Amino acid sequence: MKKKICAILAGVFLMAIALNGCGSKEAPETEGSKQESKKLKVGLSMNTLNNPFFVAVKEGAEAQAKESGIELIVSDAQNNPSQQLADVENLISQKPDVLILDPADSDAIVQAVKKANEAKIAVFTIDRQANGGEVLTHIGFDAIKSGNIAGEYLAKALNGKGKVVEIQGILGTNVAQDRSKGFNEAIAKYPDIEIIAKQSANFDRGQALNVMENILQANPEIDGIYAANDEMVMGALSAVEAAGRLDKINMIGCDAIDPALEAIKQGKLEATIAEPPFFLGKEAIITAEKIAKGESVEESVILPSNLVTKENIDQIKTR
């Protein structure tokens, strides 16, 4: 049976933004900052829209753009770095005041950042960082902290001993790397917990289902699962439920997308980490508007992450 979880609630998700950077950057003078009376135009290059998390990012951006009277142009790279470069080139041709990039790959996006730099278009990243080029800011969540919260949660839920599985994201992204780093650092504090399998499922539900099916077949004893996003934890949950082991394995995901929250309410999933994407999208547009108006912005904006369980789920605000 699942071990009873100790009181480890991380509290209600707060919209107070923690600013973490080496100071602020002045936005370059754009047509938007010269002519504040004209309607601002913002380009948003999404890495994919085939994932509820990123759909919610887009919806948050659209909601804030509508509220602020901003023209928002959105593209979908379908998780393809080459397509994202083409998308960015197309967005640049439309002469936006600001360009927002949600990278499919932290290295591959560098070329797109440099093209925006050459075109003298203000550019910044959200969620996943760029490993080069000049960006004015990065807005996202502390992925190491997120992984650490997940590791500590599982360790305490399992009373400091057991066998666990880690399902990783797209390893070419800093988010996947950092969530894994945070999780492994937390688990390393507990010598009686063994990570018996770790494998990437590329933040994809279907891949996570297949990965988890194989791991379940090879490992008759599994006590806990950490999946680096909720899409993957939902895939893993399907595999665990089909194997009849739902009452034996404690699972935690990350992002707090609606399907995961519903699974927690139903008692099928134990926990997730709240990193509400809708608010990420809204904050991206708020920041883009500041940049377009010539206001300074922080080099890094870190949004809060919190543990969500059945005990505090009704207090969590995701929109």
C-alpha positions in Angstrom: 0.0 0.0 0.0 1.1 3.5 -0.5 3.0 5.0 2.4 1.2 7.9 4.1 2.7 11.2 3.2 4.1 13.4 6.0 2.9 17.0 6.1 5.1 18.5 3.5 2.8 20.9 1.8 4.7 23.7 0.1 1.9 26.2 0.5 -0.3 28.1 -1.9 1.0 29.1 -5.2 1.8 32.9 -4.9 1.9 35.2 -7.9 4.6 37.3 -6.3 7.5 37.0 -8.7 11.0 36.3 -7.3 13.5 38.3 -9.3 16.9 36.7 -9.5 19.6 38.3 -11.7 22.7 40.4 -11.8 20.7 43.6 -12.3 18.5 45.0 -15.1 19.0 45.6 -18.8 17.8 48.6 -20.7 15.7 47.7 -23.7 17.1 48.8 -27.1 15.2 51.7 -28.7 12.6 50.1 -31.0 9.9 51.6 -33.2 7.5 50.7 -30.3 9.5 52.8 -27.8 9.7 55.7 -30.3 6.0 55.7 -31.1 4.1 54.6 -28.0 0.8 55.6 -29.6 1.0 52.8 -32.2 -0.2 49.3 -31.5 2.6 47.1 -30.3 3.4 43.9 -32.2 5.0 40.9 -30.4 6.1 37.6 -32.0 6.0 34.4 -29.9 7.8 31.4 -31.2 6.5 28.3 -29.3 8.5 25.1 -29.4 5.3 23.1 -29.6 1.5 23.4 -29.2 1.0 19.6 -29.0 1.4 19.7 -25.2 -1.1 21.1 -22.7 1.6 23.0 -20.9 2.6 25.0 -23.9 -1.0 25.5 -25.0 -1.6 27.1 -21.7 1.5 29.3 -22.1 0.0 30.5 -25.4 -3.4 31.1 -23.8 -1.9 33.1 -21.0 0.0 35.2 -23.6 -3.1 35.7 -25.7 -5.1 36.8 -22.7 -2.6 39.3 -21.6 -2.0 40.6 -25.2 -5.8 41.1 -25.5 -5.9 43.0 -22.2 -3.0 45.2 -23.2 -4.1 45.8 -26.8 -1.0 44.1 -28.3 -0.9 42.3 -31.6 0.4 38.9 -30.9 1.8 36.6 -33.7 2.3 33.0 -32.5 4.2 30.2 -34.4 4.5 26.5 -33.6 7.8 24.7 -34.2 6.3 21.2 -33.5 9.4 20.4 -31.4 11.6 20.8 -34.5 14.6 23.1 -34.0 14.9 23.6 -37.8 11.3 24.6 -38.1 11.7 27.0 -35.2 14.5 28.8 -37.0 12.3 29.1 -40.0 9.5 30.4 -37.8 11.7 33.0 -36.2 12.9 34.2 -39.6 9.3 34.6 -40.7 8.4 36.5 -37.5 11.4 38.8 -38.0 10.2 39.6 -41.5 7.0 40.9 -39.9 9.0 43.4 -37.9 7.7 42.8 -34.4 8.7 45.2 -31.6 9.7 42.3 -29.4 10.3 38.6 -30.1 9.7 35.9 -27.4 11.4 32.5 -27.9 10.4 29.3 -26.2 13.2 27.1 -27.4 12.8 23.6 -28.7 16.5 23.1 -28.0 18.8 25.4 -25.9 21.7 25.1 -28.3 19.9 25.1 -31.6 17.9 28.3 -30.7 21.2 30.3 -30.5 21.1 30.8 -34.3 17.6 32.3 -34.1 18.6 34.6 -31.2 21.5 35.9 -33.3 19.2 36.5 -36.3 17.0 38.6 -34.0 20.1 40.4 -32.8 21.2 41.2 -36.3 17.8 42.5 -37.1 18.0 44.7 -34.0 14.8 43.2 -32.6 14.6 42.9 -28.8 14.5 39.2 -27.9 14.1 37.1 -24.8 13.4 33.5 -23.8 10.8 31.8 -21.7 10.7 28.4 -19.9 13.9 27.1 -21.6 17.0 29.2 -22.0 19.2 29.9 -25.0 22.9 28.9 -24.7 24.1 31.9 -26.6 23.2 35.1 -28.4 22.0 38.3 -26.7 18.7 38.0 -24.9 17.3 40.8 -22.7 15.9 38.5 -20.1 14.8 35.0 -19.3 11.4 34.2 -17.6 10.9 30.7 -16.2 10.9 28.5 -13.2 13.7 27.2 -11.1 14.1 23.8 -12.6 16.7 22.6 -10.1 14.4 23.6 -7.2 11.5 21.8 -8.9 13.5 18.6 -9.2 14.7 18.9 -5.6 11.1 19.3 -4.4 10.1 16.2 -6.2 13.0 14.2 -4.8 12.4 15.3 -1.2 8.7 14.5 -1.6 9.3 11.0 -2.8 12.0 10.4 -0.1 9.7 11.4 2.7 6.7 9.6 1.2 8.8 6.4 1.1 10.2 7.0 4.6 13.7 7.3 3.2 13.9 3.9 1.5 12.8 2.2 -1.6 13.3 1.8 -5.4 12.4 4.7 -7.7 12.3 5.5 -11.4 13.1 8.8 -13.1 11.5 9.6 -16.4 13.5 12.5 -18.0 12.5 15.2 -20.5 14.2 16.4 -23.6 17.9 16.3 -22.6 18.9 19.0 -25.0 17.0 21.5 -22.9 18.2 23.1 -19.7 14.9 22.5 -18.1 15.2 18.7 -18.4 18.8 18.8 -17.3 18.1 20.9 -14.3 15.1 19.0 -13.1 17.1 15.8 -13.3 20.0 17.5 -11.4 17.7 18.7 -8.6 16.0 15.3 -8.3 19.2 13.4 -8.2 20.8 15.8 -5.7 17.8 15.3 -3.4 17.7 11.5 -3.7 21.5 11.3 -3.0 20.8 12.4 0.6 19.0 9.1 1.2 21.3 6.1 0.9 18.5 3.6 1.2 16.7 5.0 -1.9 17.9 3.5 -5.2 17.2 5.0 -8.6 16.8 1.7 -10.5 16.0 3.2 -13.9 16.2 6.5 -15.6 15.2 7.2 -19.2 14.1 10.1 -21.4 10.6 10.2 -22.7 11.1 13.7 -24.3 8.3 15.3 -22.3 5.8 13.2 -24.3 2.9 11.2 -22.8 3.0 8.4 -25.4 6.7 7.9 -25.1 6.4 7.8 -21.3 3.7 5.2 -21.5 6.0 3.0 -23.6 9.1 3.7 -21.4 7.2 2.9 -18.2 5.7 -0.3 -19.6 9.2 -1.6 -20.3 10.5 -0.6 -16.9 7.5 -2.2 -15.1 8.1 -5.5 -17.0 11.8 -5.5 -16.0 11.3 -4.4 -12.4 8.8 -6.2 -10.2 9.5 -3.9 -7.3 9.1 -0.2 -7.8 8.1 2.2 -5.0 8.2 5.6 -6.6 8.2 7.4 -9.9 9.3 10.9 -10.8 8.4 12.2 -14.2 9.9 15.6 -15.2 6.6 16.9 -16.5 2.9 16.1 -16.1 2.4 14.8 -19.7 5.0 12.1 -18.9 3.6 11.3 -15.5 0.2 10.8 -17.0 1.7 8.4 -19.5 3.5 6.6 -16.7 0.2 6.5 -14.7 -1.6 4.8 -17.5 1.1 2.1 -17.7 1.1 1.6 -13.9 -2.7 1.4 -13.8 -2.8 -1.1 -16.6 -0.2 -3.3 -14.7 -2.4 -3.3 -11.6 0.3 -1.6 -9.5 -1.4 1.8 -8.9 -1.7 1.2 -5.1 1.9 0.2 -4.8 3.7 3.1 -6.5 3.9 6.7 -5.4 4.1 9.1 -8.3 4.9 12.8 -8.8 5.1 15.0 -11.9 5.6 18.6 -12.7 3.7 21.6 -14.2 0.2 21.3 -12.6 -1.6 20.9 -15.9 -5.4 20.1 -15.7 -5.2 16.3 -16.3 -2.6 15.9 -13.6 -4.7 18.0 -11.1 -7.7 15.9 -11.9 -5.7 12.7 -11.4 -4.7 14.0 -7.9 -8.3 14.7 -7.0 -9.2 11.2 -8.1 -6.5 9.7 -5.9 -4.6 8.2 -8.9 -1.6 10.5 -8.8 0.0 11.6 -5.5 1.6 14.9 -6.4 2.9 17.4 -8.9 4.9 20.6 -8.8 2.9 23.8 -9.6 4.6 25.8 -12.3 1.4 27.2 -13.9 2.1 27.8 -17.6 -0.8 30.3 -18.0 1.0 32.8 -15.7 4.2 32.2 -17.6 2.5 33.3 -20.8 1.0 36.4 -19.1 4.3 37.4 -17.6 6.0 37.1 -21.0 3.6 39.6 -22.5 3.9 42.0 -19.6 7.7 41.9 -20.0 7.5 42.3 -23.7 5.4 45.5 -23.3 7.9 46.9 -20.9 10.7 46.3 -23.3 8.8 47.8 -26.2 8.2 50.9 -24.2 11.9 51.2 -23.4 11.7 50.2 -19.8 14.4 48.2 -18.1 13.9 44.6 -17.2 15.6 42.1 -14.9 18.1 39.7 -16.5 16.2 36.8 -14.9 12.7 36.5 -13.7 12.0 33.3 -11.6 8.4 32.4 -11.0 7.5 30.4 -7.9 7.2 26.6 -7.8 5.2 24.7 -5.2 4.3 21.2 -4.2 0.7 20.1 -5.0 -1.0 17.2 -3.2 -4.6 16.2 -2.5 -4.4 18.1 0.8 -3.8 21.5 -0.8 -5.0 21.2 -4.4 -8.1 23.3 -3.9 -5.9 26.2 -2.8 -3.7 26.2 -6.0 -4.4 28.8 -8.6 -3.4 27.9 -12.1 -5.3 30.6 -14.1 
